[in-house]
Amino acid sequence: MIHLTVLGSSAAFPSKKYSTNCIAVKHGSVYLFECCKGAQKQMMKFNVSYAKVKAVFLSHLHADAFLGLPGLIQTLNLGGRTQELVIVGPVGSKKFFSALFSLPALGAAYPLKLVEARPEDIVLEEKDFVIKAFETRHGVK
């Protein structure tokens, strides 16, 4: 069974009641779609194990989509993670995250697989499902 948990639904602006966009899909492992600031707290609140996160999918490189990722990576370090974490993002994300996680204070003690997705790319194939990238329009003000 696939279980979807909305961890945040407040677009780019958090409120007292809602976190910014972040969705967890549980199917054996956990797959995060966006990794908002406070994602770990929301995962604990809704009983989603961050230790089981296999992949993080980022739709864009605005801060609201990825600010929770450095903290998640550090928590997984502290927990002794050894398995690879897949991070999928748009073109430009590989260079951005390679630079970010090359900083000693932010680096992972386990393998990170950075994948850049283009529209129509199949970015993950599992036994029961496939995740495919698609283009959306999202401007910057």
Long-range contacts (C-beta under 8 A, 24 or more apart in sequence): 1-27, 2-26, 2-27, 2-128, 2-129, 3-27, 5-46, 5-48, 7-36, 7-39, 7-42, 7-43, 7-46, 7-48, 8-34, 8-36, 8-38, 8-39, 8-42, 11-64, 12-62, 12-64, 14-38, 20-64, 21-64, 21-65, 22-68, 24-48, 26-52, 27-126, 27-128, 27-129, 29-53, 29-54, 29-55, 30-54, 31-55, 31-56, 31-57, 31-124, 31-131, 32-56, 32-57, 33-57, 33-59, 34-58, 34-59, 34-64, 34-65, 34-66, 35-65, 35-66, 35-67, 35-68, 35-69, 35-72, 36-64, 36-65, 36-67, 36-68, 37-63, 37-64, 37-67, 37-68, 38-68, 39-68, 39-71, 39-72, 40-68, 40-71, 40-72, 40-75, 50-75, 50-76, 51-76, 51-79, 51-81, 53-85, 54-85, 54-86, 55-85, 55-86, 55-87, 55-88, 55-124, 56-85, 56-86, 56-87, 56-88, 57-88, 57-89, 57-123, 57-131, 58-87, 58-88, 58-89, 58-90, 58-93, 59-90, 59-136, 59-138, 60-89, 60-90, 60-138, 61-89, 61-90, 61-92, 61-93, 61-96, 62-138, 62-140, 69-97, 70-100, 70-101, 70-106, 73-101, 73-106, 73-108, 73-112, 74-106, 76-108, 76-110, 77-108, 77-109, 77-110, 81-108, 81-109, 81-110, 82-110, 83-110, 83-111, 84-110, 84-111, 84-112, 84-113, 85-110, 85-111, 85-112, 85-113, 86-113, 86-115, 86-124, 87-112, 87-113, 87-114, 87-115, 88-115, 88-116, 88-117, 88-123, 88-124, 88-131, 88-133, 89-114, 89-115, 89-116, 89-117, 90-116, 90-117, 91-116, 91-117, 91-118, 92-116
